[in-house]
Amino acid sequence: MRTRMGALTLGRLLGEQWRSAGPTYLGLAGRLRALVLDGRLPLDVRVPSERQLAEQLHLSRTTVTAAYDHLREDGFLRSRQGSGSWTAVPGGVRPTGGAIAPATSSELAGDVIDLAAATLPADGVAVRAAYEAALLELPRHLPGVGYDAAGVPEARRAVAEAFEARGLRTDPSQVVVTSGAVSAWALLLRVLVQPGDRVVVEQPTYPNALEAARRAGARLVPAPLGDLDEPSWDLDAWRAVLRQSAPTLGYVLPDCHNPTGAVMGAAQRAELVAAADAVGTTLVVDETLVDLRLDGRAPEPPLASFSDSVVTVGGVSKSAWAGLRLGWVRAPRDLADRLVEARLSWDLGTAVLGQLALAHLLRDPDREAHAQARRDEVRVRRDVLEVALRRELPAWRWRTPQGGLSLWAELDHRSSSSMAEMAGAHGLRLAAGPRFGVDGALERYLRLPFVVPADRVDEAVRRLAGLAAAAADQRPTRLVV
Ligand SMILES: Cc1ncc(COP(=O)(O)O)c(C=O)c1O
C-alpha cells in the first residue's frame, strides 16, 4: 500500500519561497521536483488531489493541474485513474544504493585522496595498551571452550558500566557483544524483521545500515531530517510517517548523525520516542559516533533513557579503531536473550581476545583524555576543511557539524553521482549523495568527511573544485555509483 501525504503536510513542506519567481505553476512544479530530488518527499508517495492541494495553497485548481502535468511530463509524478498520483523519478530508475566499501590499496595507489570513507586510523597508544592487557588476561580463559554468544562477562560488564556512567541503568544481561555496530544492527534485523516489514530511517542516513535493512528484505520508509535552514529532525513528518506506516523498526542517529553531524536535542528525543512507542515501533539508536561531539556542549541524554523499549547499538570503531571489529547491543533482557539465541546459527560470538581488549578500552582511566585528544584533532580537520571549501567552492552550502566525521554539502548543481563517477580521474574517491537515501534522492548532496590530515585538505578541496567544474554540466549516467 502506498503511503499518502496530506495537503497540510505537503503545504508545510513546500513553504512559500516557490511563489516568488516566474509563473506560479512552474514555481510549484520546480519546488515539488526539488523535494523529490532531495528526498524530503519520498518516492511512491501518493500526493493530494489537485483540488485538495489547490485549496490548501489558495491557488486555482488549473494552476495545480498545470504543475502536476508538468511533473508528469518530466517523470516526477505518475498517475492512474482511480489511484491518484504518486511521486516517481524519471524513467522509473529506482537505484538500490549500496554499502560504502573501504578503499582497497589499489584504489588508493597513485596519490588518490579518499573522501568516500568517514573513518580514522587507530588511536594507536590506547589500542596497543588494551591488547597488551588483554593478552595477559587470556590464559584465564583458555580452560574454557571459548564460545560465548553473549560475550565474555568482563566485556558485558564494561559496556554496562559505560552506559551507567552516562546515567542509564544497565544490567550486563542486557548487553550482547558483537563484531561492530553494523553487525549488531544486522543481528537485530535478523531477529525482529520479516521480509516485507517496514523500517523507518532518517533521510539521509548511513548507507551500510540501509543496505543491511534491504538485505533483510525490509521495506525502507524514509523520514526527513529537515534541511539546511532547519537542520533538526522534522518531527511532524516523523509522526506522520510513523502513524501511516507503523514500521516494525526505526533506525536513528541522534548523536552526531552520519552524514550531517547533527545532534538531536533532549526535547526532540522525548517526542520521537513517544511517537514511536505510540505506534509500537521499536527504535534502534546507533551511537557509533557519540564520542565525537565537537561543539563542546554537554552531552544529550541517551535516547534509551526515554523508554525501556529503545535498543542501543554502539562500538569503538570511531573512538578507537574500526580494526577492533567490536561493538554491542543494549536491549531489554528478553530481546538480548533472543539475539544470543540467533547468534548460535550465525557467528557463535566474538573473538575472546578482542573482547578483553574492549573491556580495557572502556575501563581505561585515560579514556576521556584519549577521546578529548581525538576530538581536538578531528575539530582541526573539520575547521580546515570548512575554510578550504569556502574559498574554493563558495556556492556550496552546509551546516557546521556539531559532531561526527563528516559534513553534508548541498551542491550548486545536481551532479553528485557524476562527481563520484568522475572522481578517480581527479585523484579523489567520493560517495555520491544518493547512497545516503532510500530511493535515489539526494542527488544534489555530497558527504565530505573531515578525516583527511590537515596538510592534505587544501589539495583535496582543490581537486574537488576541479572535479565539480568538470561535472557541473554532466547528467549522471546512473543515479548511484
Ligand atoms: C552510523 C554508523 N554506524 C556504524 C558504523 C560502523 O560501525 P562498526 O565499525 O562498529 O560496525 C559507522 C561507520 O561509519 C557509522 O557511521
The ligand as an SDF file (V2000), in Angstrom:
LIG
                    3D

 16 16  0  0  0  0  0  0  0  0999 V2000
   26.4270    5.4700   11.9960 C   0  0  0  0  0  0  0  0  0  0  0  0
   27.4330    4.3760   11.8760 C   0  0  0  0  0  0  0  0  0  0  0  0
   27.1670    3.1820   12.3750 N   0  0  0  0  0  0  0  0  0  0  0  0
   28.0550    2.1680   12.2860 C   0  0  0  0  0  0  0  0  0  0  0  0
   29.2620    2.3470   11.6450 C   0  0  0  0  0  0  0  0  0  0  0  0
   30.2130    1.2060   11.5700 C   0  0  0  0  0  0  0  0  0  0  0  0
   30.3820    0.6980   12.8590 O   0  0  0  0  0  0  0  0  0  0  0  0
   31.1800   -0.6240   13.1580 P   0  0  0  0  0  0  0  0  0  0  0  0
   32.5440   -0.4850   12.5860 O   0  0  0  0  0  0  0  0  0  0  0  0
   31.1910   -0.6530   14.6700 O   0  0  0  0  0  0  0  0  0  0  0  0
   30.4340   -1.7560   12.5790 O   0  0  0  0  0  0  0  0  0  0  0  0
   29.5630    3.5860   11.0830 C   0  0  0  0  0  0  0  0  0  0  0  0
   30.8200    3.7830   10.3480 C   0  0  0  0  0  0  0  0  0  0  0  0
   30.9550    4.6880    9.5660 O   0  0  0  0  0  0  0  0  0  0  0  0
   28.6300    4.6350   11.2100 C   0  0  0  0  0  0  0  0  0  0  0  0
   28.8860    5.8310   10.7060 O   0  0  0  0  0  0  0  0  0  0  0  0
  1  2  1  0
  2  3  1  0
  2 15  2  0
  3  4  2  0
  4  5  1  0
  5  6  1  0
  5 12  2  0
  6  7  1  0
  7  8  1  0
  8  9  2  0
  8 10  1  0
  8 11  1  0
 12 13  1  0
 12 15  1  0
 13 14  2  0
 15 16  1  0
M  END
$$$$
